[in-house]
Amino acid sequence: MPMTRQRTLRIVPHLLAALLVLCCPLDRAAQAAGSDPHAPQDQASPDDAKADPHAHHRHMMEAPAPVVRSTANYAVPDVALVRADGARVKLAQELDDGRPLLLDFVYTTCTTICPVLSQTFAEVQKRLGSDASKVKMISISIDPEEDTPARLTEYSKRFHAGTQWQFYTGTVQASIATQRAFDAYRGDKMSHTPATFFRSAPGQPWVRLDGFATPDALVSELRPMVAQK
């Protein structure tokens, strides 16, 4: 057999193997999706969303977007909320107690975004140590019909919330008004996005972090504020 033919026969199996490696992931993705392997794989149909209401959140968790930092002056609405201890309070008064403030929006039955946000707050609290009492931490429910004060209390225990970290519920109207004031309302609790807000003192601009802010990032922002107290 000529040498050139022997070399050709040796090369062919390697070429076939390489083609299989390149093609198989695409084929497996197509089989899993039950669709054309060349069709986009990151678009979910309405039926998929109904079958799995957390699919959008899982996609966000698998490929979180970079954190975007911005500043804003939010007009706090004159609404009453109910703290986890059952006290009926005015939101503006709860925000303006003179301490640096850290705020987010969560709900207790969330299994994706909210546990990450709450665990981040818990880690911030831990890393601040004795200085944690110098920071006011607020978590407001976006599902007030389900999140009773008792349920919020149980939720707060899961994350070992200290006395400086309070949870709030209230009427649907009050919750929506608060979310709108912070440009956090997305029409439905299943569509909410991760965002964290903080400011150094009453009357100061708010800093907004869209995305999953890390405990290190938040502590580095809060440390200078705490040092001034």
C-alpha positions as CSV (number, residue, x, y, z in Angstrom):
1,M,0.0,0.0,0.0
2,P,1.5,3.5,-0.9
3,M,2.6,5.6,2.1
4,T,0.3,8.5,1.2
5,R,-2.7,6.2,1.4
6,Q,-1.6,4.8,4.8
7,R,-1.3,8.3,6.2
8,T,-4.7,9.2,4.8
9,L,-6.4,6.2,6.5
10,R,-4.7,7.1,9.8
11,I,-5.9,10.7,9.6
12,V,-9.5,10.0,8.8
13,P,-10.5,8.4,12.1
14,H,-9.0,11.4,14.0
15,L,-11.0,13.8,11.8
16,L,-14.2,11.9,12.5
17,A,-13.5,11.9,16.2
18,A,-12.9,15.6,16.2
19,L,-16.2,16.2,14.3
20,L,-18.1,14.1,16.8
21,V,-16.6,16.1,19.7
22,L,-17.7,19.3,18.1
23,C,-21.2,18.2,17.1
24,C,-22.2,16.1,20.1
25,P,-22.8,19.0,22.6
26,L,-25.0,20.7,20.1
27,D,-26.9,17.5,19.4
28,R,-27.4,16.8,23.1
29,A,-28.6,20.3,23.6
30,A,-31.0,19.9,20.7
31,Q,-32.3,16.5,22.1
32,A,-32.8,18.1,25.5
33,A,-34.7,21.0,24.1
34,G,-36.5,18.9,21.5
35,S,-35.8,21.4,18.8
36,D,-33.6,22.3,15.9
37,P,-29.9,22.1,17.0
38,H,-29.3,25.4,15.2
39,A,-32.1,27.2,17.0
40,P,-31.3,29.6,19.9
41,Q,-31.2,27.7,23.2
42,D,-31.7,30.6,25.6
43,Q,-35.3,31.5,24.7
44,A,-38.1,29.9,26.7
45,S,-41.6,29.5,25.4
46,P,-44.7,30.7,27.3
47,D,-45.5,27.0,28.0
48,D,-42.1,26.5,29.5
49,A,-42.6,29.4,31.8
50,K,-46.0,28.1,33.0
51,A,-44.5,24.6,33.6
52,D,-41.6,26.0,35.5
53,P,-42.2,29.5,36.9
54,H,-38.6,29.6,38.4
55,A,-36.9,29.0,35.0
56,H,-36.2,32.7,34.5
57,H,-34.6,33.0,37.9
58,R,-32.5,29.9,37.4
59,H,-31.2,31.3,34.2
60,M,-30.2,34.4,36.0
61,M,-28.5,32.4,38.7
62,E,-26.6,30.3,36.2
63,A,-25.3,33.4,34.3
64,P,-25.5,36.4,36.7
65,A,-25.0,39.8,35.0
66,P,-22.2,42.1,36.2
67,V,-23.2,44.4,39.1
68,V,-24.1,47.9,37.9
69,R,-23.5,50.8,40.4
70,S,-25.6,54.0,40.1
71,T,-26.8,56.8,42.3
72,A,-30.2,58.3,42.7
73,N,-32.4,60.4,44.9
74,Y,-35.6,58.4,45.7
75,A,-38.7,60.1,47.1
76,V,-39.8,57.8,49.9
77,P,-43.6,57.4,49.8
78,D,-45.7,58.2,52.9
79,V,-46.8,54.7,53.5
80,A,-47.3,52.5,56.6
81,L,-45.7,49.1,56.8
82,V,-45.8,46.3,59.4
83,R,-42.6,45.2,61.0
84,A,-42.0,41.6,61.7
85,D,-42.6,42.2,65.4
86,G,-46.1,43.4,64.5
87,A,-45.5,47.1,65.0
88,R,-47.2,49.4,62.4
89,V,-44.6,52.0,61.4
90,K,-44.1,54.8,58.9
91,L,-41.6,53.9,56.2
92,A,-39.9,57.3,56.2
93,Q,-39.4,57.2,60.0
94,E,-37.9,53.7,59.8
95,L,-35.4,54.9,57.1
96,D,-34.4,58.1,58.8
97,D,-33.0,57.0,62.2
98,G,-29.6,58.6,61.4
99,R,-27.6,55.4,60.7
100,P,-26.2,54.3,57.3
101,L,-28.9,52.2,55.7
102,L,-28.9,49.0,53.6
103,L,-32.1,48.0,51.9
104,D,-33.4,45.2,49.7
105,F,-36.7,43.6,48.5
106,V,-37.4,40.0,49.1
107,Y,-40.2,37.5,49.7
108,T,-40.1,34.4,51.9
109,T,-41.2,31.7,49.4
110,C,-38.6,32.8,46.9
111,T,-36.0,30.0,46.2
112,T,-33.6,31.8,44.0
113,I,-32.8,35.5,44.2
114,C,-34.0,36.3,47.7
115,P,-32.0,33.6,49.6
116,V,-28.8,35.0,47.9
117,L,-29.7,38.6,48.8
118,S,-30.5,37.6,52.4
119,Q,-27.4,35.5,52.8
120,T,-25.4,38.4,51.6
121,F,-27.0,40.7,54.2
122,A,-26.2,38.0,56.8
123,E,-22.6,37.9,55.8
124,V,-22.3,41.7,55.9
125,Q,-23.8,41.6,59.4
126,K,-21.2,39.0,60.4
127,R,-18.2,40.8,58.9
128,L,-19.2,44.1,60.4
129,G,-19.1,42.5,63.8
130,S,-19.7,44.9,66.6
131,D,-20.2,47.7,64.0
132,A,-23.3,46.0,62.7
133,S,-25.4,47.9,65.2
134,K,-24.3,51.1,63.6
135,V,-26.0,50.2,60.3
136,K,-29.7,49.9,59.7
137,M,-30.7,47.0,57.5
138,I,-34.2,46.8,56.0
139,S,-35.8,44.0,53.9
140,I,-39.2,44.7,52.5
141,S,-41.6,42.0,51.3
142,I,-42.9,42.1,47.7
143,D,-45.4,39.4,48.6
144,P,-47.2,41.0,51.6
145,E,-50.3,38.8,51.1
146,E,-48.3,35.7,52.0
147,D,-45.6,37.3,54.2
148,T,-47.2,37.8,57.5
149,P,-45.2,39.2,60.4
150,A,-44.9,35.7,61.8
151,R,-43.6,34.3,58.5
152,L,-41.1,37.2,58.3
153,T,-39.9,36.4,61.8
154,E,-39.2,32.8,60.9
155,Y,-37.5,33.9,57.7
156,S,-35.3,36.3,59.7
157,K,-34.2,33.5,62.0
158,R,-33.0,31.4,59.1
159,F,-30.4,34.1,58.4
160,H,-29.7,35.0,62.1
161,A,-30.8,38.6,61.7
162,G,-29.6,40.9,64.4
163,T,-31.8,43.6,65.9
164,Q,-30.4,46.1,63.4
165,W,-31.9,44.1,60.5
166,Q,-35.7,44.4,60.3
167,F,-38.2,42.9,58.0
168,Y,-41.4,44.6,56.8
169,T,-44.7,43.7,55.2
170,G,-48.0,45.5,54.9
171,T,-50.7,46.1,52.3
172,V,-50.2,45.2,48.6
173,Q,-50.6,48.9,47.8
174,A,-48.0,50.0,50.3
175,S,-45.5,47.4,49.0
176,I,-46.0,48.3,45.4
177,A,-45.7,52.1,46.2
178,T,-42.4,51.4,48.0
179,Q,-41.1,49.3,45.1
180,R,-42.1,51.9,42.6
181,A,-40.4,54.6,44.6
182,F,-37.1,52.7,44.3
183,D,-37.7,51.7,40.7
184,A,-37.8,48.0,41.8
185,Y,-41.4,47.1,40.8
186,R,-41.5,44.6,38.0
187,G,-45.2,43.8,37.9
188,D,-45.0,40.4,39.5
189,K,-42.9,38.8,42.3
190,M,-41.7,36.1,39.8
191,S,-40.2,38.9,37.6
192,H,-38.2,40.8,40.3
193,T,-34.5,41.3,39.8
194,P,-31.7,41.5,42.4
195,A,-30.9,45.0,43.6
196,T,-29.4,46.4,46.8
197,F,-29.7,50.0,48.0
198,F,-27.7,52.0,50.6
199,R,-27.0,55.5,51.7
200,S,-24.7,57.1,54.3
201,A,-27.3,59.2,56.1
202,P,-30.8,60.7,55.7
203,G,-30.9,63.2,52.9
204,Q,-27.9,61.7,51.2
205,P,-28.2,60.2,47.7
206,W,-28.9,56.5,47.4
207,V,-26.4,54.1,45.8
208,R,-28.0,51.3,43.8
209,L,-26.3,48.0,43.0
210,D,-28.2,46.1,40.3
211,G,-27.1,42.5,40.4
212,F,-25.8,40.2,43.1
213,A,-23.5,42.5,45.1
214,T,-21.0,40.6,47.2
215,P,-20.6,40.9,50.9
216,D,-17.0,42.3,50.4
217,A,-18.3,45.0,48.1
218,L,-21.0,46.1,50.5
219,V,-18.7,46.0,53.5
220,S,-16.2,48.1,51.7
221,E,-18.9,50.7,51.0
222,L,-20.2,50.6,54.5
223,R,-17.0,50.7,56.5
224,P,-16.2,54.4,55.7
225,M,-19.8,55.3,56.7
226,V,-19.6,53.5,60.0
227,A,-16.2,55.0,60.8
228,Q,-17.9,58.5,60.8
229,K,-20.4,57.4,63.4
